[in-house]
Amino acid sequence: MKVVCGLGNPGRRYARTRHNVGFMAVETFARPMEPSWTERWSARVARVSFRGQDLLLVEPQTFMNLSGEAVGPVVRFHRVPVADLLVVHDDADLPLGRVLVRAGGGDGGHKGVRSVMDGVGSADFARVRVGIGRPADAAGEGLTDHVLSGFSEDERESLDAALKKAAVGIQEWAVGGVPRAQNRVNRRDRPVRTPSCPERADPPGPPDRKEDA
């Protein structure tokens, strides 16, 4: 079994805020499978099968800063190696719409990720980082207000694209691990290059001559 954990805050008040894109991404991935969610280990959990892989989806209901209090018991109960844990979370250091898959690393100042690290006793789990952007003046309390804010109408298209991309990252990680997910998700789409000068057309041939009557 592998565990896919989305991070967020419980309750309707936070349902569509930036801090909850981890929940949103996991639900985007799971929607076609119509999972049956239950509550256990202070989390919403659902078991699904994807391309022959048995996955346990987890959404901690402990509030973000205590996410590890839910994830730790899940991982220990099912004896899941840390290599088989994927955490999906928001990242203010990435612009809205950008999604990156990484293996291990620090918490990047994200208290939910830090809590998971403490809860499972390791930082070596895989992550899907979903960009939510950071206003230029957002620091301290300003950043807190930002991550707990909703998305504007102008941001909806970028958000939807990011959630779909994060869902692809979950799919690829489930069947092929971090390298496969990185190969599909981390690459930026290259813009179509316009030639610096127009291609030269073939010179026109001699005009058609009319045969003498």
C-alpha positions as CSV (number, residue, x, y, z in Angstrom):
1,M,0.0,0.0,0.0
2,K,1.1,3.6,-0.7
3,V,-0.2,6.7,1.1
4,V,-1.1,9.9,-0.7
5,C,-1.7,12.7,1.8
6,G,-3.1,16.1,0.9
7,L,-2.6,18.9,3.4
8,G,-5.2,21.5,4.4
9,N,-7.5,22.8,7.0
10,P,-10.8,21.2,7.8
11,G,-14.2,22.9,7.7
12,R,-16.2,24.9,5.1
13,R,-14.5,28.2,6.1
14,Y,-11.2,27.0,4.6
15,A,-12.5,24.7,1.8
16,R,-11.4,26.8,-1.2
17,T,-8.5,28.7,0.3
18,R,-4.9,28.6,-0.9
19,H,-3.7,26.6,2.0
20,N,-6.1,23.8,1.0
21,V,-4.8,23.1,-2.5
22,G,-3.4,19.8,-1.1
23,F,-6.9,18.6,-0.4
24,M,-8.1,19.9,-3.7
25,A,-5.4,18.2,-5.7
26,V,-6.0,14.8,-4.0
27,E,-9.7,15.1,-4.6
28,T,-9.1,16.0,-8.3
29,F,-7.0,12.8,-8.6
30,A,-9.6,10.7,-6.8
31,R,-12.8,12.1,-8.4
32,P,-13.0,9.6,-11.3
33,M,-12.7,6.7,-8.9
34,E,-15.6,7.9,-6.7
35,P,-14.0,7.0,-3.4
36,S,-15.9,6.3,-0.2
37,W,-14.4,8.6,2.5
38,T,-14.5,7.7,6.1
39,E,-12.9,9.3,9.2
40,R,-10.1,7.6,11.2
41,W,-6.8,8.6,12.7
42,S,-8.1,12.2,12.9
43,A,-8.3,12.2,9.1
44,R,-10.6,11.7,6.2
45,V,-9.4,8.5,4.5
46,A,-10.3,6.5,1.4
47,R,-8.9,3.5,-0.3
48,V,-8.6,3.4,-4.1
49,S,-7.0,1.2,-6.7
50,F,-5.1,3.0,-9.5
51,R,-3.5,0.9,-12.3
52,G,-3.0,-2.0,-9.9
53,Q,-1.7,0.1,-7.1
54,D,-3.5,0.1,-3.7
55,L,-3.6,3.7,-2.4
56,L,-4.8,5.1,0.8
57,L,-5.8,8.8,0.4
58,V,-5.5,10.9,3.6
59,E,-6.7,14.4,4.4
60,P,-5.7,15.3,8.0
61,Q,-8.5,17.0,10.0
62,T,-6.1,18.3,12.7
63,F,-5.6,21.7,11.1
64,M,-2.5,22.3,9.0
65,N,0.1,22.8,11.7
66,L,-0.7,19.5,13.4
67,S,-0.9,17.4,10.2
68,G,1.7,14.9,11.4
69,E,-0.6,13.9,14.3
70,A,-2.8,12.3,11.7
71,V,-0.2,11.1,9.1
72,G,2.1,9.5,11.7
73,P,-0.5,7.0,13.0
74,V,-1.7,6.2,9.5
75,V,1.8,5.3,8.3
76,R,2.7,3.3,11.5
77,F,-0.6,1.4,11.5
78,H,-0.2,0.3,7.9
79,R,3.6,-0.1,8.2
80,V,4.1,2.1,5.1
81,P,7.8,2.8,4.3
82,V,8.5,6.5,4.1
83,A,9.4,6.0,0.4
84,D,5.8,5.1,-0.2
85,L,4.4,8.3,1.3
86,L,3.5,11.3,-1.0
87,V,2.5,14.6,0.6
88,V,0.7,17.2,-1.6
89,H,0.8,20.8,-0.3
90,D,0.6,24.5,-1.2
91,D,3.8,26.4,-1.8
92,A,4.0,30.2,-1.6
93,D,7.4,30.2,-3.2
94,L,6.0,28.9,-6.5
95,P,3.8,31.1,-8.7
96,L,0.2,30.2,-9.1
97,G,-0.1,27.4,-11.7
98,R,3.4,26.0,-11.2
99,V,3.6,22.4,-9.9
100,L,6.8,20.6,-8.9
101,V,7.5,17.1,-7.7
102,R,10.5,16.5,-5.4
103,A,11.9,13.7,-3.2
104,G,12.6,14.7,0.4
105,G,14.2,17.9,1.5
106,G,13.4,20.5,4.1
107,D,10.1,22.0,5.1
108,G,10.6,25.3,3.2
109,G,9.0,27.1,6.1
110,H,5.7,25.1,5.7
111,K,4.4,24.2,9.1
112,G,2.2,21.4,7.8
113,V,5.2,19.7,6.1
114,R,7.3,20.2,9.2
115,S,4.6,18.5,11.3
116,V,4.5,15.5,8.9
117,M,8.3,15.3,9.1
118,D,8.0,15.1,12.9
119,G,5.0,12.7,12.8
120,V,6.7,10.1,10.6
121,G,10.3,10.7,11.9
122,S,11.8,11.4,8.5
123,A,12.0,14.1,5.7
124,D,12.5,11.5,3.0
125,F,8.9,11.4,1.7
126,A,8.0,12.6,-1.8
127,R,6.1,15.9,-2.2
128,V,4.0,17.5,-4.9
129,R,4.3,21.3,-4.4
130,V,1.4,23.3,-5.8
131,G,2.2,27.0,-6.3
132,I,-0.1,29.6,-4.8
133,G,2.0,32.7,-5.3
134,R,3.3,35.2,-2.8
135,P,2.4,38.9,-2.9
136,A,5.4,41.1,-2.9
137,D,4.5,42.6,0.5
138,A,3.3,39.3,2.1
139,A,5.5,38.4,5.1
140,G,4.6,37.4,8.6
141,E,1.0,38.1,9.2
142,G,0.5,39.2,5.6
143,L,1.6,35.8,4.4
144,T,-0.9,34.1,6.8
145,D,-3.7,36.2,5.4
146,H,-2.6,35.3,1.9
147,V,-2.6,31.5,2.4
148,L,-6.0,31.6,4.1
149,S,-7.5,33.7,1.3
150,G,-9.5,32.4,-1.6
151,F,-8.8,32.6,-5.3
152,S,-10.1,35.3,-7.5
153,E,-12.1,34.7,-10.7
154,D,-9.0,35.7,-12.7
155,E,-7.0,33.0,-10.9
156,R,-9.5,30.1,-11.5
157,E,-8.1,29.0,-14.8
158,S,-4.5,28.8,-13.4
159,L,-5.8,27.0,-10.3
160,D,-7.7,24.4,-12.3
161,A,-4.7,23.7,-14.6
162,A,-2.5,23.4,-11.5
163,L,-4.8,20.9,-9.8
164,K,-5.0,18.8,-13.0
165,K,-1.2,18.8,-13.2
166,A,-0.9,17.9,-9.5
167,A,-3.3,15.0,-10.1
168,V,-1.0,13.8,-13.0
169,G,1.9,14.0,-10.6
170,I,0.0,11.7,-8.1
171,Q,-0.8,9.3,-10.9
172,E,2.8,9.1,-12.2
173,W,4.2,8.8,-8.7
174,A,1.8,5.9,-7.8
175,V,3.0,3.8,-10.8
176,G,6.5,4.9,-11.4
177,G,7.9,6.9,-8.4
178,V,9.4,10.3,-8.1
179,P,11.5,10.2,-11.4
180,R,8.6,9.4,-13.5
181,A,6.4,12.0,-11.9
182,Q,9.1,14.7,-12.2
183,N,9.5,13.8,-15.9
184,R,5.8,14.5,-16.5
185,V,5.3,17.4,-14.2
186,N,8.4,19.4,-13.6
187,R,9.2,20.2,-17.2
188,R,8.0,23.6,-18.4
189,D,6.2,23.8,-21.7
190,R,8.5,25.4,-24.2
191,P,7.0,28.3,-26.1
192,V,6.9,28.0,-29.8
193,R,9.8,29.9,-31.2
194,T,9.3,32.4,-34.0
195,P,12.1,32.5,-36.6
196,S,14.2,35.6,-36.4
197,C,13.8,36.2,-40.1
198,P,11.1,34.9,-42.4
199,E,12.0,31.9,-44.6
200,R,13.0,32.9,-48.1
201,A,10.6,31.9,-50.7
202,D,11.8,30.2,-53.9
203,P,12.3,32.8,-56.6
204,P,9.5,33.0,-59.1
205,G,10.1,31.1,-62.3
206,P,9.9,32.7,-65.7
207,P,6.4,33.7,-66.7
208,D,4.4,31.2,-68.7
209,R,4.7,31.9,-72.4
210,K,1.8,31.5,-74.6
211,E,2.4,29.4,-77.6
212,D,2.1,31.2,-80.9
213,A,-1.2,30.5,-82.5
